[in-house]
Amino acid sequence: MFQYYQPTRIHFGAGKLDQLGDICKRYGTRALMVTTPDAPLQPLYARVKQILQKEGIEVIHFDEVMPNPDAEMVERGFALLKEHPCDFVLAVGGGSSIDTAKAIAFANGADHINWDHIFSAYDSPFTIDPSYSEQHLPLISVPTTSGTGSQVTQAAVITRGKEKITFYHTDNFSRECILDPELMLTLPVRMSAATGFDAFTHAFEAYINPRASHYSKMDSLEAMRLIVENLPKVMEEPKELRYREAMSLADTLAGRALANSGADAPHPLSEIIGGIAHMTHGEALAVVFTPFIAHNLQKKKAAFDEIAEAIFHSDDLLGSFTAFLERIHLNKKLTDFGISEEQFAEIKASPILDHLPFGTREELEAILDDAYA
């Protein structure tokens, strides 16, 4: 028995961005566009505004998104939306922009954002809960990276203090998303590796999760296959559209699997690391993933053997996976990213380790120890 839910309408293909105006006009005449302030993406933002304005859609632009979006930044976007009411929210960018847009759209209509309530009441991806606000807005997503899968998930990751916290709700699903691989052609190689590996972990963790179903496992296997075959090629030829198309497909398949099956230990561990050390999410995942596999070779042997055979055509998952990490330049330790002993001690002291369902504190600390040096 299982459930599988994916309500997002997906528009896939090179050049699909040109259809954004036709898609958006079904949702109203005023959009809150949520983006980073990154200079290299300014021509894209201008293009998006031009496309929408041709359809008579006014754009209010919130461009303050930073990596690992925090509650205070979300509240600034929420305040802008209060000042300039809109009909829908449009996210253009990577996972940080999409997650920020989700949180703003989710809270629209409320007097303020009650983070304590949101983080406690919406802590499961598998429950159907009442809306936080009956005036929540529809979300349209245009990803510019191939990794987070946020365009097809119900999750939003927001940092508060030194904690990265995820809240879940079906209202967070994008109504529609445009997957235009041309938008990924300018993504730097390092970010291509980090985001692409993030997608791999979504597929891997969803596959081994006890909630995995036939549907989600099909998504996971195809996503992992595409990533292992194409991400190393992206590293060598970042301007080759075929490889970007494959990664965009994989990102979305992995996101669908994650939304329906859930993650495993690497994701919460990487979020603890990211909240304290402000590492890129995909790179934080890379440092914990090899020790996670090594510590679970027997505990998760059946699922690991299936992945080894299907994806790496091998009976040695750990060796094959390590070789893959080498090819994408992510076979690293926390010390390679400048994480100090003091930061590592703070990571290991996190109270979150006492509450994760993926192992005892001692087991999770052992993974972190091997990830450090």
VOVEXFI-817801 format. One line per field, with one value per residue (C-alpha): residue number from 1; z, y, x. Coordinates in Angstrom, 3 decimals. Example, Ala and Ser with C-alpha at 12.3 -4.5 7.8 and 13.67 -1.06 7.14 Angstrom:
num <- [1|2];
z <- [7.800|7.140];
y <- [-4.500|-1.060];
x <- [12.300|13.670];
END
This chain:
num <- [1|2|3|4|5|6|7|8|9|10|11|12|13|14|15|16|17|18|19|20|21|22|23|24|25|26|27|28|29|30|31|32|33|34|35|36|37|38|39|40|41|42|43|44|45|46|47|48|49|50|51|52|53|54|55|56|57|58|59|60|61|62|63|64|65|66|67|68|69|70|71|72|73|74|75|76|77|78|79|80|81|82|83|84|85|86|87|88|89|90|91|92|93|94|95|96|97|98|99|100|101|102|103|104|105|106|107|108|109|110|111|112|113|114|115|116|117|118|119|120|121|122|123|124|125|126|127|128|129|130|131|132|133|134|135|136|137|138|139|140|141|142|143|144|145|146|147|148|149|150|151|152|153|154|155|156|157|158|159|160|161|162|163|164|165|166|167|168|169|170|171|172|173|174|175|176|177|178|179|180|181|182|183|184|185|186|187|188|189|190|191|192|193|194|195|196|197|198|199|200|201|202|203|204|205|206|207|208|209|210|211|212|213|214|215|216|217|218|219|220|221|222|223|224|225|226|227|228|229|230|231|232|233|234|235|236|237|238|239|240|241|242|243|244|245|246|247|248|249|250|251|252|253|254|255|256|257|258|259|260|261|262|263|264|265|266|267|268|269|270|271|272|273|274|275|276|277|278|279|280|281|282|283|284|285|286|287|288|289|290|291|292|293|294|295|296|297|298|299|300|301|302|303|304|305|306|307|308|309|310|311|312|313|314|315|316|317|318|319|320|321|322|323|324|325|326|327|328|329|330|331|332|333|334|335|336|337|338|339|340|341|342|343|344|345|346|347|348|349|350|351|352|353|354|355|356|357|358|359|360|361|362|363|364|365|366|367|368|369|370|371|372|373];
z <- [0.000|-0.836|-1.937|-4.705|-5.315|-7.888|-8.733|-10.548|-14.269|-15.857|-19.036|-20.254|-23.102|-24.489|-25.191|-22.968|-21.082|-23.990|-22.860|-19.407|-20.269|-21.501|-18.364|-15.904|-17.309|-16.117|-12.551|-12.641|-13.661|-10.848|-9.918|-7.063|-8.670|-6.184|-7.107|-5.914|-6.689|-8.708|-11.483|-14.013|-13.844|-14.418|-18.183|-17.397|-14.906|-17.484|-20.072|-17.666|-16.896|-20.600|-21.304|-18.532|-19.377|-22.944|-21.425|-19.293|-16.087|-13.617|-11.802|-8.212|-7.850|-4.556|-5.247|-1.800|-1.744|-0.452|-0.155|2.809|3.041|6.573|8.314|8.424|4.674|4.018|6.232|4.090|1.028|2.963|3.906|0.269|-0.742|1.959|0.603|-3.022|-3.109|-5.992|-7.627|-7.686|-6.811|-9.443|-8.390|-10.829|-9.691|-7.660|-4.586|-2.337|-4.519|-4.859|-1.126|-0.297|-2.765|-1.220|2.266|1.107|-0.927|1.924|4.451|2.223|3.978|7.502|9.837|10.389|9.929|13.049|12.546|15.770|14.608|11.030|12.019|14.598|12.807|9.315|10.076|8.007|4.227|4.476|6.243|4.720|6.921|6.847|5.081|7.182|5.378|3.232|1.100|0.211|-3.353|-6.281|-7.057|-10.469|-10.576|-13.163|-11.962|-13.111|-11.523|-11.772|-8.268|-5.567|-7.130|-5.132|-8.134|-7.625|-3.846|-0.904|1.188|1.999|3.867|5.921|8.277|11.699|13.853|13.172|12.309|8.819|9.282|6.692|6.690|4.435|2.991|-0.177|-0.667|-1.300|-4.514|-7.568|-9.656|-12.748|-13.465|-16.554|-17.026|-19.737|-19.916|-21.754|-18.444|-16.934|-19.615|-17.702|-14.317|-13.083|-12.991|-9.204|-8.685|-11.407|-9.450|-6.099|-7.344|-9.526|-6.611|-4.475|-7.016|-6.866|-3.098|-3.377|-5.654|-3.601|-0.231|-1.600|-3.039|0.258|2.373|3.719|2.186|-1.325|-3.789|-7.289|-8.686|-6.609|-7.186|-10.950|-10.556|-8.344|-10.596|-13.746|-11.964|-10.616|-14.017|-15.781|-13.206|-13.140|-16.950|-17.527|-14.578|-15.299|-18.901|-17.687|-15.784|-19.019|-21.416|-19.391|-22.516|-24.083|-24.048|-24.207|-20.856|-19.301|-20.569|-18.964|-15.652|-15.709|-16.218|-13.435|-11.026|-11.444|-11.259|-8.068|-6.617|-7.308|-5.618|-2.588|-2.257|-2.128|-0.222|1.998|2.756|5.000|7.369|4.910|4.429|8.051|8.732|5.816|7.029|10.477|8.767|6.489|9.317|11.312|8.636|5.785|3.301|-0.044|0.458|-2.224|-0.934|2.641|1.352|-0.464|2.657|4.660|1.913|1.620|5.375|5.407|2.813|4.590|7.937|6.423|4.056|6.062|7.554|4.119|2.090|-0.051|-1.303|-1.677|-3.770|-6.039|-6.614|-7.183|-9.857|-11.554|-11.566|-11.380|-12.865|-9.973|-6.716|-4.964|-4.186|-1.995|-4.516|-7.487|-5.651|-4.527|-8.122|-9.200|-6.558|-7.856|-11.391|-10.207|-7.841|-4.663|-2.910|-0.012|3.745|5.894|6.500|2.743|3.009|5.899|8.660|11.963|14.998|16.851|14.109|13.976|17.740|17.395|14.594|16.740|19.715|17.770|19.730|16.424|16.500|19.454|17.510|14.038|13.113|11.068|13.820|17.345|18.228|18.404|14.904|13.425|15.207|13.721|10.218|11.042|12.460|9.215|7.231|9.075|8.302];
y <- [0.000|3.474|6.930|9.014|12.645|15.053|17.988|20.235|20.788|20.458|22.315|20.797|21.693|24.129|27.472|26.799|30.042|31.844|30.303|31.873|34.705|32.354|30.241|33.122|35.052|32.270|33.240|36.986|40.302|40.994|38.819|38.864|37.682|36.191|36.002|36.481|39.762|37.913|40.040|37.182|36.487|40.072|39.538|36.576|38.612|41.368|38.814|37.357|40.804|41.593|38.322|39.016|42.670|41.700|39.843|42.826|41.340|43.790|42.532|43.349|42.175|40.866|40.271|39.780|35.976|34.627|31.032|29.212|31.685|32.775|33.750|37.468|37.598|35.765|38.291|41.145|39.511|38.919|42.627|43.637|41.411|43.003|46.436|45.392|42.608|40.158|37.360|34.784|34.285|33.514|31.978|32.326|30.722|27.842|26.121|29.135|31.322|28.646|27.869|31.571|32.002|29.014|30.500|33.912|32.453|30.064|32.896|35.439|36.896|36.249|39.157|37.859|34.699|32.550|30.443|28.481|27.315|26.616|24.562|22.536|22.086|21.346|18.960|15.945|15.566|12.817|14.510|16.600|19.651|22.751|25.752|28.227|30.987|30.681|33.470|31.548|32.259|29.947|29.422|29.151|28.057|28.556|26.716|27.848|24.908|21.138|19.843|20.879|19.490|22.135|22.934|19.598|19.160|20.269|21.196|24.566|24.833|28.004|28.892|30.312|31.125|28.297|25.732|24.861|23.736|22.188|22.656|20.745|21.403|20.546|24.305|24.488|22.499|24.698|24.909|24.931|24.878|25.592|23.389|25.080|23.483|26.536|28.410|26.042|26.561|29.384|27.621|27.448|24.002|23.924|24.735|22.265|19.544|20.545|20.849|17.761|15.724|17.069|15.567|12.243|12.122|12.844|9.846|7.600|8.427|8.168|4.741|3.303|4.919|2.436|4.601|4.004|2.635|1.193|4.656|6.518|3.827|4.196|7.948|7.313|4.780|6.838|9.974|8.245|6.702|10.057|11.804|9.206|9.211|12.951|14.977|14.106|15.175|18.482|19.031|18.588|20.363|22.726|24.407|21.155|21.324|17.533|17.029|19.925|18.437|15.102|16.771|18.809|15.634|13.895|16.782|16.671|12.888|12.916|15.678|13.665|10.627|12.651|14.267|10.861|8.744|11.033|11.238|9.422|10.504|12.488|15.247|16.253|15.847|18.142|20.684|20.743|21.357|24.022|25.887|26.161|26.310|27.862|25.295|24.748|22.095|19.732|19.932|19.282|16.228|14.980|14.925|12.857|10.516|8.248|7.585|7.132|4.362|2.831|2.694|1.144|-1.480|-4.303|-2.537|-1.505|-4.237|-5.254|-1.729|-0.882|-4.008|-3.078|0.405|-0.915|-3.300|-1.036|2.199|1.238|-2.293|-3.468|-5.371|-2.734|0.245|2.051|1.796|2.732|5.643|6.982|6.843|8.826|11.482|11.724|12.351|15.295|16.607|16.103|13.316|15.621|16.001|18.834|19.994|20.491|23.187|24.941|23.708|24.343|22.079|24.546|24.442|20.659|20.436|22.638|20.418|17.287|18.995|19.725|18.580|17.537|14.394|13.165|13.279|11.909|8.610|7.432|6.107|6.699|9.776|7.539|6.151|9.611|11.025|8.201|9.281|12.891|11.859|10.108|13.093|15.520|14.260];
x <- [0.000|1.278|0.255|1.808|0.912|2.326|0.045|2.539|2.021|5.474|6.439|9.713|12.028|14.552|12.905|9.880|10.485|8.828|5.510|5.719|3.343|0.610|0.989|1.014|-1.932|-4.233|-3.364|-3.884|-2.397|0.071|3.055|5.524|8.759|11.228|14.920|18.471|20.274|22.945|24.382|24.809|21.061|19.940|19.429|17.166|15.145|14.735|13.617|11.048|9.645|9.403|7.560|5.058|4.572|3.663|0.708|-0.291|1.114|2.647|5.749|6.712|10.310|11.689|15.377|16.887|17.165|20.472|21.743|20.222|17.304|16.532|13.326|14.149|14.689|11.418|9.660|10.985|9.451|6.234|6.142|6.644|3.728|1.558|2.442|1.859|-0.778|-0.343|-2.302|0.486|4.142|6.773|10.085|12.987|16.233|17.576|16.240|16.772|14.564|11.892|11.830|11.607|8.761|6.978|7.150|5.900|3.032|2.167|1.769|-0.001|-3.021|-1.779|-1.059|2.469|4.512|4.322|7.435|7.013|3.606|4.697|7.732|5.814|2.474|3.811|6.656|5.559|5.498|2.907|-0.008|-2.791|-3.141|-5.354|-3.839|-1.883|-3.786|-6.881|-5.406|-2.242|-1.161|-0.432|3.242|4.870|8.511|11.228|14.371|17.803|19.647|19.250|19.390|16.978|13.801|11.954|9.762|7.949|8.045|5.910|8.970|10.507|13.818|14.234|17.087|16.302|19.286|21.729|19.068|17.871|14.279|11.991|8.246|5.864|2.419|0.558|0.049|3.810|3.595|4.106|0.955|3.158|6.871|8.910|11.952|13.981|17.469|18.777|18.583|21.166|23.830|25.531|25.533|29.155|30.753|31.129|27.441|26.499|28.290|26.781|23.209|23.478|24.744|21.888|19.488|21.354|20.937|17.218|16.830|19.119|17.570|14.029|14.837|16.052|13.320|10.741|7.997|9.333|6.786|6.936|6.224|8.798|11.434|11.017|11.572|14.614|16.313|15.907|17.107|20.228|20.971|20.713|22.892|25.673|25.780|25.484|26.800|30.453|29.822|28.373|31.614|33.564|31.164|28.960|27.559|26.291|22.493|21.949|23.632|21.735|18.461|19.295|20.132|16.932|14.918|16.813|16.340|12.569|12.314|14.373|12.204|9.058|10.588|11.641|8.214|6.560|9.090|11.132|14.834|17.320|20.085|22.285|19.730|19.188|22.918|23.760|21.214|22.828|26.173|24.726|23.023|26.258|28.952|26.905|28.168|26.496|23.825|25.121|28.694|27.534|25.696|28.781|30.932|28.429|27.280|30.305|30.474|26.689|27.015|30.019|28.205|25.076|26.481|24.955|21.944|20.647|22.310|19.311|18.551|22.248|22.823|19.924|21.356|24.864|23.667|21.121|23.119|26.796|26.616|28.739|28.510|30.648|28.440|30.963|33.789|31.611|30.034|33.427|34.665|31.591|32.316|35.890|34.631|32.529|35.263|33.240|35.147|36.029|35.941|34.617|38.177|38.585|35.906|37.631|35.349|37.122|37.277|35.052|32.404|32.585|32.119|29.038|27.703|28.111|26.489|23.295|20.220|18.642|20.800|18.746|15.482|16.245|14.566|17.556|19.793|21.022|23.064|26.139|25.515|24.969|28.014|30.091|29.037|29.943|33.330|34.216|32.961|35.240|38.748];
END
